[in-house]
Amino acid sequence: MKKILLFTVATLMLCACQKAQEEPQAEPQSETQTEEKQTVNGFVTAPVAFNGAFNEVCNALIYVEKNQQTKAPARTLAEQTFPAYSWTPQDGTWPIDLTVEYGADGIIATDGLLHKGTMKIHATGFFEAPHTVLTPDFTDFYVYGNILNGKQTIANNGFNSDEHLVFKVTTEDGRLGSSKMYKYSEETYRELISGLGSNGVLNPEITTHTYSITGWMMAESLVDTLPGYHIMISDERPMVIAVGDLYPTDGYLYMELTKPLVYNVNEVPVSVGNFEVEFTGKQDSKHYGAIAYMTFKVGPMEQEMKVAFLMDENGIVPESVQYEIEQAK
């Protein structure tokens, strides 16, 4: 589920920029104002770090499964390139304690993004084995441009009525950012809708895995100047994302901020507090569609806005943005 939140803040910024182009230009922003916007944008995207780490946990357990079956011992760091895996015990029994080293310089991992640091996992069984419980522990683990600390719990709840595995993912008291600017928690359910073979074993090619995701994610800001937020994913339209894709290809989410984001355009405050985001599919190998619905205030006036856009590896594609104001109050 990569960069789920990137466009929510970026959408507001793009709207503000486009509105400003239709009116007299605002005064140039100070370096401090620019840094504040970059900080907000960076840390509002931070929760996807915990979501991206889910894929790396799966990938690590696939590596262990392959080597446990052949009774091959874990290789030492000196004998292999990163990521490097080591675990105990190595006699084919469970539970195990697994350490994954990405190295101080980092590597481009299976999700196509940079990872650095160390991830430790206590696993009671294979990733795809019903009732397995995995507890990855992160200490200054760098992923998706963010540093995360804390422990997740990934519980394999077994098969649902569609014969799909369902994983419950919880995080309590996680920390995000180099100075731990957010306290993060979540409770999500991930249904593996493709990637499991008829023999009950995961396809070792992780990019064949597709998940349907519901639940909630919450971040409590530990910095006065940054808002916290609560994300709720629609049960009727779960997010659907394939490992290796940059963005979901379907789904609907709601995002509530603990306080509005406010920007000044020509000395008039423009603010927004809540978003609804609809994912509209993969347009080609690099571009994904989305629509954001929001109520924003320009001074004392409230307006409803619908913004359609494409996203690529750099975020929103500026020239793709199309917006309409649906009503004014």
MARGUGU-414025 format. One record per residue (C-alpha): x, y, z; residue in three letters. Coordinates in Angstrom, 3 decimals, always signed. Each point is the difference from the previous one (the first is absolute). Example, Ala and Ser with C-alpha at 12.3 -4.5 7.8 and 13.67 -1.06 7.14 Angstrom:
BEGIN
xx = +12.300, yy = -4.500, zz = +7.800, type = Ala
xx = +1.370, yy = +3.440, zz = -0.660, type = Ser
REM end
This chain:
BEGIN
xx = +0.000, yy = +0.000, zz = +0.000, type = Met
xx = +2.593, yy = +2.586, zz = -0.934, type = Lys
xx = -0.437, yy = +3.815, zz = +0.243, type = Lys
xx = -3.674, yy = -0.272, zz = +0.890, type = Ile
xx = +0.027, yy = +3.459, zz = +1.592, type = Leu
xx = +2.384, yy = +1.853, zz = -2.283, type = Leu
xx = -2.652, yy = +1.518, zz = -2.212, type = Phe
xx = -2.284, yy = +1.128, zz = +2.827, type = Thr
xx = +2.297, yy = +2.829, zz = +1.023, type = Val
xx = +1.348, yy = +0.436, zz = -3.515, type = Ala
xx = -3.544, yy = +0.403, zz = -1.338, type = Thr
xx = -0.645, yy = +2.920, zz = +2.302, type = Leu
xx = +3.299, yy = +1.574, zz = -1.018, type = Met
xx = -0.756, yy = -0.476, zz = -3.694, type = Leu
xx = -3.478, yy = +1.474, zz = +0.397, type = Cys
xx = +1.399, yy = +2.977, zz = +1.844, type = Ala
xx = +2.624, yy = +0.494, zz = -2.698, type = Cys
xx = -2.528, yy = -0.237, zz = -2.828, type = Gln
xx = -2.390, yy = +2.417, zz = +1.713, type = Lys
xx = +2.874, yy = +2.393, zz = +0.543, type = Ala
xx = +0.785, yy = -0.076, zz = -3.721, type = Gln
xx = -3.513, yy = +1.286, zz = -0.733, type = Glu
xx = +0.475, yy = +2.922, zz = +2.397, type = Glu
xx = +2.857, yy = +2.442, zz = +0.720, type = Pro
xx = +3.074, yy = -1.943, zz = +1.064, type = Gln
xx = +0.751, yy = -0.446, zz = +3.683, type = Ala
xx = +3.099, yy = +1.405, zz = +1.582, type = Glu
xx = +3.055, yy = -2.305, zz = -0.253, type = Pro
xx = +0.166, yy = -2.416, zz = +2.883, type = Gln
xx = +2.778, yy = +0.082, zz = +2.520, type = Ser
xx = +2.451, yy = -2.868, zz = +0.321, type = Glu
xx = -1.604, yy = -0.864, zz = +3.357, type = Thr
xx = -3.475, yy = -0.254, zz = -1.555, type = Gln
xx = +1.339, yy = -2.257, zz = -2.737, type = Thr
xx = +1.686, yy = -2.266, zz = +2.548, type = Glu
xx = -3.226, yy = -0.200, zz = +2.021, type = Glu
xx = -1.971, yy = -1.146, zz = -3.051, type = Lys
xx = +2.628, yy = -2.596, zz = -0.879, type = Gln
xx = -0.014, yy = -1.259, zz = +3.593, type = Thr
xx = -3.796, yy = -0.349, zz = +0.065, type = Val
xx = -0.027, yy = -1.737, zz = -3.372, type = Asn
xx = +2.763, yy = -2.409, zz = +1.022, type = Gly
xx = -1.423, yy = -1.042, zz = +3.334, type = Phe
xx = -3.610, yy = -0.288, zz = -1.103, type = Val
xx = +1.227, yy = -2.716, zz = -2.381, type = Thr
xx = +1.893, yy = -1.738, zz = +2.815, type = Ala
xx = -2.583, yy = -2.636, zz = +1.062, type = Pro
xx = +0.426, yy = -1.857, zz = -3.281, type = Val
xx = +3.426, yy = -0.982, zz = +1.337, type = Ala
xx = -1.656, yy = -2.490, zz = +2.369, type = Phe
xx = -2.138, yy = -1.276, zz = -2.867, type = Asn
xx = +2.975, yy = -0.443, zz = -2.300, type = Gly
xx = +1.856, yy = -1.885, zz = +2.703, type = Ala
xx = -2.786, yy = -2.634, zz = -0.134, type = Phe
xx = +1.236, yy = -1.014, zz = -3.473, type = Asn
xx = +3.566, yy = -0.293, zz = +1.236, type = Glu
xx = -1.095, yy = -2.264, zz = +2.861, type = Val
xx = -1.726, yy = -2.265, zz = -2.533, type = Cys
xx = +3.084, yy = -0.011, zz = -2.219, type = Asn
xx = +2.257, yy = -0.900, zz = +2.948, type = Ala
xx = -2.221, yy = -2.943, zz = +0.984, type = Leu
xx = +0.000, yy = -1.262, zz = -3.600, type = Ile
xx = +3.807, yy = -0.023, zz = +0.135, type = Tyr
xx = -0.051, yy = -1.960, zz = +3.257, type = Val
xx = -2.568, yy = -2.480, zz = -1.321, type = Glu
xx = +2.110, yy = -0.732, zz = -3.064, type = Lys
xx = +3.092, yy = -0.630, zz = +2.093, type = Asn
xx = -1.725, yy = -1.849, zz = +2.831, type = Gln
xx = -1.374, yy = -2.530, zz = -2.463, type = Gln
xx = +3.507, yy = -0.816, zz = -1.209, type = Thr
xx = +1.405, yy = +0.154, zz = +3.556, type = Lys
xx = +2.517, yy = +2.568, zz = -1.241, type = Ala
xx = +1.523, yy = +2.141, zz = +2.750, type = Pro
xx = -0.281, yy = +3.762, zz = -0.177, type = Ala
xx = +2.928, yy = +1.622, zz = -1.721, type = Arg
xx = +2.103, yy = +2.497, zz = +1.891, type = Thr
xx = +0.246, yy = +3.650, zz = -0.973, type = Leu
xx = +3.496, yy = -0.524, zz = -1.396, type = Ala
xx = -1.248, yy = -2.578, zz = -2.499, type = Glu
xx = -2.910, yy = +1.834, zz = -1.598, type = Gln
xx = -1.284, yy = +3.319, zz = -1.225, type = Thr
xx = -2.758, yy = +1.878, zz = +1.786, type = Phe
xx = -2.622, yy = -0.681, zz = +1.155, type = Pro
xx = +1.703, yy = -2.554, zz = +2.221, type = Ala
xx = -2.048, yy = -2.521, zz = +1.967, type = Tyr
xx = +0.872, yy = -1.898, zz = +3.167, type = Ser
xx = -2.249, yy = -1.919, zz = +2.366, type = Trp
xx = -0.076, yy = -2.400, zz = +2.912, type = Thr
xx = -0.619, yy = -2.858, zz = +0.385, type = Pro
xx = +1.107, yy = -1.381, zz = -3.361, type = Gln
xx = -1.284, yy = -3.540, zz = +0.426, type = Asp
xx = -3.292, yy = +0.510, zz = -1.818, type = Gly
xx = -2.059, yy = +0.496, zz = +3.163, type = Thr
xx = -2.150, yy = +2.958, zz = +1.032, type = Trp
xx = -0.236, yy = +2.607, zz = +1.417, type = Pro
xx = +3.038, yy = +1.817, zz = -1.344, type = Ile
xx = +1.653, yy = +3.358, zz = +0.539, type = Asp
xx = +0.992, yy = +1.535, zz = -3.313, type = Leu
xx = +2.229, yy = +3.009, zz = -0.638, type = Thr
xx = +0.041, yy = +1.796, zz = -3.359, type = Val
xx = +2.891, yy = +2.391, zz = -0.634, type = Glu
xx = -0.364, yy = +2.583, zz = -2.767, type = Tyr
xx = +3.311, yy = +1.665, zz = +0.756, type = Gly
xx = +0.922, yy = +3.552, zz = +0.966, type = Ala
xx = +0.087, yy = +1.169, zz = -3.627, type = Asp
xx = -3.310, yy = -1.618, zz = -0.847, type = Gly
xx = -1.262, yy = -2.005, zz = -2.952, type = Ile
xx = -2.794, yy = +0.193, zz = -2.521, type = Ile
xx = -2.324, yy = -2.706, zz = +1.347, type = Ala
xx = -2.763, yy = -2.109, zz = -1.548, type = Thr
xx = -2.401, yy = +2.939, zz = +0.059, type = Asp
xx = +2.366, yy = +2.077, zz = -2.133, type = Gly
xx = +0.781, yy = +2.486, zz = +2.751, type = Leu
xx = +2.947, yy = +0.670, zz = +2.259, type = Leu
xx = +0.302, yy = -1.886, zz = +3.320, type = His
xx = +2.661, yy = +0.368, zz = +2.679, type = Lys
xx = +0.606, yy = -1.399, zz = +3.452, type = Gly
xx = -1.097, yy = -3.160, zz = +1.785, type = Thr
xx = -3.307, yy = -1.803, zz = +0.392, type = Met
xx = -0.465, yy = -2.736, zz = +2.633, type = Lys
xx = -2.921, yy = -2.437, zz = -0.241, type = Ile
xx = -1.290, yy = -2.594, zz = +2.439, type = His
xx = -2.000, yy = -2.538, zz = -2.053, type = Ala
xx = -2.034, yy = -2.931, zz = +1.278, type = Thr
xx = -0.280, yy = -1.544, zz = -3.480, type = Gly
xx = +0.056, yy = +0.590, zz = -3.756, type = Phe
xx = -1.630, yy = +3.203, zz = -1.228, type = Phe
xx = -2.847, yy = -1.869, zz = -1.740, type = Glu
xx = -0.634, yy = -2.522, zz = +2.795, type = Ala
xx = -3.355, yy = +0.683, zz = +1.731, type = Pro
xx = +0.389, yy = +1.274, zz = +3.569, type = His
xx = +3.609, yy = +1.094, zz = -0.532, type = Thr
xx = +0.857, yy = +3.137, zz = +1.970, type = Val
xx = +2.833, yy = +2.271, zz = -1.127, type = Leu
xx = +1.349, yy = +2.859, zz = +2.100, type = Thr
xx = +2.432, yy = +2.139, zz = -2.007, type = Pro
xx = +1.974, yy = +2.444, zz = +2.132, type = Asp
xx = +1.512, yy = +3.129, zz = -1.560, type = Phe
xx = +2.811, yy = +2.131, zz = +1.387, type = Thr
xx = +0.862, yy = +3.020, zz = -2.148, type = Asp
xx = -1.145, yy = -1.980, zz = -3.030, type = Phe
xx = +0.008, yy = +2.146, zz = -3.126, type = Tyr
xx = -2.714, yy = -0.667, zz = -2.578, type = Val
xx = -1.982, yy = +2.171, zz = -2.438, type = Tyr
xx = +2.054, yy = +3.034, zz = +0.924, type = Gly
xx = -0.886, yy = -0.287, zz = +3.693, type = Asn
xx = +1.534, yy = -1.383, zz = +3.167, type = Ile
xx = -2.271, yy = -2.211, zz = +2.070, type = Leu
xx = +0.314, yy = -1.514, zz = +3.450, type = Asn
xx = -2.270, yy = -2.392, zz = +1.845, type = Gly
xx = -1.616, yy = -3.400, zz = -0.296, type = Lys
xx = -2.742, yy = -1.323, zz = -2.251, type = Gln
xx = -2.066, yy = -3.151, zz = +0.412, type = Thr
xx = -1.019, yy = -1.933, zz = -3.113, type = Ile
xx = -2.452, yy = -2.793, zz = +0.810, type = Ala
xx = -1.002, yy = -2.517, zz = -2.678, type = Asn
xx = -3.715, yy = -0.475, zz = +0.727, type = Asn
xx = -0.365, yy = -2.878, zz = -2.459, type = Gly
xx = -2.385, yy = -0.288, zz = -2.947, type = Phe
xx = -3.229, yy = +1.933, zz = -0.496, type = Asn
xx = -3.083, yy = -1.179, zz = -1.896, type = Ser
xx = +1.711, yy = +0.826, zz = -3.307, type = Asp
xx = +2.917, yy = -2.285, zz = +0.926, type = Glu
xx = +2.309, yy = +3.006, zz = +0.272, type = His
xx = +2.470, yy = +0.439, zz = +2.838, type = Leu
xx = -0.726, yy = +2.984, zz = +2.234, type = Val
xx = +2.688, yy = +1.757, zz = +2.061, type = Phe
xx = -0.762, yy = +2.303, zz = +2.913, type = Lys
xx = +2.662, yy = +2.689, zz = +0.322, type = Val
xx = +0.243, yy = +2.072, zz = +3.162, type = Thr
xx = +2.475, yy = +2.641, zz = +1.119, type = Thr
xx = -0.023, yy = +1.707, zz = +3.379, type = Glu
xx = +2.260, yy = +2.808, zz = +1.141, type = Asp
xx = +2.067, yy = +0.031, zz = -3.198, type = Gly
xx = +2.240, yy = +2.980, zz = -0.641, type = Arg
xx = +0.623, yy = +1.729, zz = -3.310, type = Leu
xx = +2.683, yy = +2.421, zz = -1.117, type = Gly
xx = +3.605, yy = +0.565, zz = +0.978, type = Ser
xx = -1.178, yy = +1.966, zz = +3.044, type = Ser
xx = -3.067, yy = -2.244, zz = +0.504, type = Lys
xx = -2.459, yy = +2.693, zz = -1.043, type = Met
xx = -3.036, yy = -2.294, zz = -0.139, type = Tyr
xx = -1.397, yy = -2.692, zz = +2.264, type = Lys
xx = -1.543, yy = -2.530, zz = -2.355, type = Tyr
xx = -2.617, yy = -2.723, zz = +0.474, type = Ser
xx = -2.067, yy = -2.135, zz = -2.343, type = Glu
xx = -2.367, yy = -2.896, zz = -0.309, type = Glu
xx = -0.331, yy = -1.233, zz = -3.572, type = Thr
xx = -1.118, yy = -3.224, zz = -1.623, type = Tyr
xx = +1.791, yy = -1.215, zz = -3.124, type = Arg
xx = -1.625, yy = -2.628, zz = -2.157, type = Glu
xx = +2.438, yy = -1.797, zz = -2.314, type = Leu
xx = -2.058, yy = -0.201, zz = -3.196, type = Ile
xx = +2.797, yy = -1.307, zz = -2.221, type = Ser
xx = +3.452, yy = -1.485, zz = +0.512, type = Gly
xx = -0.804, yy = -3.225, zz = +1.866, type = Leu
xx = +0.534, yy = -3.219, zz = -1.980, type = Gly
xx = -2.450, yy = -2.914, zz = -0.081, type = Ser
xx = +2.502, yy = -1.859, zz = +2.212, type = Asn
xx = -0.491, yy = +2.623, zz = +2.721, type = Gly
xx = +3.496, yy = +1.479, zz = -0.449, type = Val
xx = +0.655, yy = +3.648, zz = -0.845, type = Leu
xx = +1.324, yy = +0.766, zz = -3.455, type = Asn
xx = +3.645, yy = +0.940, zz = +0.672, type = Pro
xx = -0.353, yy = +2.859, zz = -2.508, type = Glu
xx = -1.441, yy = +2.561, zz = +2.389, type = Ile
xx = -1.276, yy = +2.289, zz = -2.771, type = Thr
xx = -2.694, yy = -2.605, zz = -0.775, type = Thr
xx = -1.596, yy = +0.738, zz = +3.384, type = His
xx = -3.071, yy = +2.243, zz = +0.088, type = Thr
xx = -1.758, yy = +1.147, zz = +3.165, type = Tyr
xx = -3.392, yy = +1.476, zz = +0.809, type = Ser
xx = +0.306, yy = +2.268, zz = +3.048, type = Ile
xx = -2.521, yy = +1.394, zz = +2.492, type = Thr
xx = +0.309, yy = +1.531, zz = +3.467, type = Gly
xx = +1.450, yy = +3.165, zz = +1.455, type = Trp
xx = +3.326, yy = +1.781, zz = +0.558, type = Met
xx = +0.623, yy = +2.835, zz = +2.439, type = Met
xx = +2.884, yy = +2.380, zz = +0.663, type = Ala
xx = +0.188, yy = +2.230, zz = +3.062, type = Glu
xx = +2.234, yy = +2.980, zz = -0.628, type = Ser
xx = +2.698, yy = +0.636, zz = +2.596, type = Leu
xx = +0.830, yy = +3.375, zz = -1.580, type = Val
xx = -2.263, yy = +3.010, zz = +0.500, type = Asp
xx = +0.340, yy = +1.244, zz = -3.578, type = Thr
xx = -1.047, yy = -3.291, zz = -1.639, type = Leu
xx = -3.500, yy = -1.503, zz = -0.068, type = Pro
xx = -0.838, yy = -3.511, zz = +1.026, type = Gly
xx = -2.378, yy = -2.075, zz = -2.093, type = Tyr
xx = -2.312, yy = -2.995, zz = -0.104, type = His
xx = -0.449, yy = -2.070, zz = -3.159, type = Ile
xx = -2.993, yy = -2.282, zz = -0.458, type = Met
xx = -0.175, yy = -2.375, zz = -2.970, type = Ile
xx = -3.433, yy = -0.772, zz = -1.391, type = Ser
xx = -1.320, yy = -3.511, zz = +0.698, type = Asp
xx = -2.122, yy = +0.211, zz = -3.139, type = Glu
xx = +2.965, yy = +0.990, zz = -2.192, type = Arg
xx = +3.189, yy = -1.381, zz = +1.550, type = Pro
xx = +3.329, yy = +1.167, zz = -1.321, type = Met
xx = +1.508, yy = -2.443, zz = -2.471, type = Val
xx = +3.735, yy = +0.050, zz = -0.611, type = Ile
xx = +2.451, yy = -2.397, zz = -1.598, type = Ala
xx = +3.475, yy = -0.251, zz = +1.491, type = Val
xx = +2.234, yy = +1.953, zz = -2.373, type = Gly
xx = -2.670, yy = +2.528, zz = -0.936, type = Asp
xx = +0.541, yy = +3.521, zz = +1.241, type = Leu
xx = -3.634, yy = +0.684, zz = +0.870, type = Tyr
xx = -3.273, yy = -1.845, zz = +0.571, type = Pro
xx = -2.036, yy = -0.666, zz = -3.129, type = Thr
xx = -3.384, yy = +0.045, zz = +1.730, type = Asp
xx = -1.487, yy = +1.078, zz = +3.284, type = Gly
xx = -1.330, yy = +2.939, zz = +1.992, type = Tyr
xx = +1.370, yy = +1.599, zz = +3.155, type = Leu
xx = -0.887, yy = +2.788, zz = +2.387, type = Tyr
xx = +2.628, yy = +2.161, zz = +1.653, type = Met
xx = -0.756, yy = +2.299, zz = +2.947, type = Glu
xx = +2.600, yy = +2.476, zz = +1.207, type = Leu
xx = +0.149, yy = +1.027, zz = +3.666, type = Thr
xx = +0.315, yy = +3.593, zz = -1.149, type = Lys
xx = -0.304, yy = +1.561, zz = -3.465, type = Pro
xx = +2.928, yy = +0.530, zz = -2.315, type = Leu
xx = +0.174, yy = +3.729, zz = -0.728, type = Val
xx = +1.872, yy = +1.841, zz = -2.726, type = Tyr
xx = -0.118, yy = +3.680, zz = -0.883, type = Asn
xx = -0.697, yy = +0.957, zz = -3.617, type = Val
xx = +0.189, yy = +3.753, zz = -0.584, type = Asn
xx = -0.315, yy = +0.427, zz = +3.778, type = Glu
xx = -3.298, yy = -1.912, zz = -0.020, type = Val
xx = +0.037, yy = -3.207, zz = +2.085, type = Pro
xx = -0.858, yy = -3.184, zz = -1.915, type = Val
xx = -0.647, yy = -2.989, zz = +2.250, type = Ser
xx = -1.193, yy = -3.593, zz = -0.194, type = Val
xx = -0.632, yy = -2.508, zz = +2.782, type = Gly
xx = -1.432, yy = -3.195, zz = -1.478, type = Asn
xx = +0.394, yy = -1.980, zz = -3.234, type = Phe
xx = -1.680, yy = -2.853, zz = -1.772, type = Glu
xx = +2.145, yy = -1.770, zz = -2.573, type = Val
xx = -1.080, yy = -2.420, zz = -2.707, type = Glu
xx = +2.524, yy = -2.133, zz = -1.899, type = Phe
xx = -1.011, yy = -0.355, zz = -3.644, type = Thr
xx = +2.484, yy = -2.517, zz = -1.399, type = Gly
xx = +3.327, yy = -0.456, zz = -1.721, type = Lys
xx = +0.121, yy = +1.984, zz = -3.215, type = Gln
xx = +3.249, yy = -1.471, zz = -1.346, type = Asp
xx = +3.234, yy = -1.449, zz = +1.398, type = Ser
xx = +0.897, yy = +3.252, zz = +1.778, type = Lys
xx = -3.200, yy = +1.916, zz = +0.647, type = His
xx = -2.862, yy = -0.513, zz = +2.460, type = Tyr
xx = -3.253, yy = +1.927, zz = +0.240, type = Gly
xx = -1.725, yy = +1.505, zz = +3.040, type = Ala
xx = -2.699, yy = +2.498, zz = +0.901, type = Ile
xx = +0.048, yy = +2.090, zz = +3.179, type = Ala
xx = -3.150, yy = +1.529, zz = +1.480, type = Tyr
xx = +0.371, yy = +2.765, zz = +2.551, type = Met
xx = -1.601, yy = +2.998, zz = +1.637, type = Thr
xx = +2.354, yy = +2.933, zz = +0.176, type = Phe
xx = -0.330, yy = +3.514, zz = +1.319, type = Lys
xx = +1.167, yy = +3.147, zz = -1.717, type = Val
xx = -0.293, yy = +2.635, zz = +2.666, type = Gly
xx = -3.568, yy = -0.311, zz = +1.401, type = Pro
xx = -1.351, yy = -1.843, zz = -3.070, type = Met
xx = -0.304, yy = -3.810, zz = -0.201, type = Glu
xx = +0.231, yy = -1.833, zz = -3.313, type = Gln
xx = -0.260, yy = -3.623, zz = -1.062, type = Glu
xx = +2.696, yy = -1.110, zz = -2.403, type = Met
xx = +0.529, yy = -3.136, zz = -2.069, type = Lys
xx = +3.539, yy = -0.515, zz = -1.285, type = Val
xx = +0.939, yy = -2.751, zz = -2.487, type = Ala
xx = +3.668, yy = -0.709, zz = -0.684, type = Phe
xx = +2.618, yy = -2.553, zz = -0.968, type = Leu
xx = +2.910, yy = -1.107, zz = +2.188, type = Met
xx = +3.416, yy = -1.413, zz = -0.863, type = Asp
xx = +3.175, yy = -0.716, zz = +1.958, type = Glu
xx = +0.390, yy = +3.733, zz = +0.679, type = Asn
xx = -3.508, yy = +0.452, zz = +1.400, type = Gly
xx = -2.736, yy = +1.981, zz = -1.742, type = Ile
xx = +0.593, yy = +0.756, zz = -3.690, type = Val
xx = -0.663, yy = +3.784, zz = -0.039, type = Pro
xx = -1.244, yy = +0.182, zz = -3.571, type = Glu
xx = -2.570, yy = -2.742, zz = +0.665, type = Ser
xx = -1.870, yy = +1.908, zz = +2.706, type = Val
xx = -3.617, yy = +0.835, zz = -0.826, type = Gln
xx = -2.253, yy = +1.571, zz = +2.586, type = Tyr
xx = -3.501, yy = +1.332, zz = +0.302, type = Glu
xx = -1.687, yy = +1.946, zz = +2.759, type = Ile
xx = -3.290, yy = -1.708, zz = +0.643, type = Glu
xx = -1.691, yy = +2.495, zz = +2.292, type = Gln
xx = +0.612, yy = +3.084, zz = +2.070, type = Ala
xx = -1.462, yy = +0.947, zz = +3.381, type = Lys
REM end
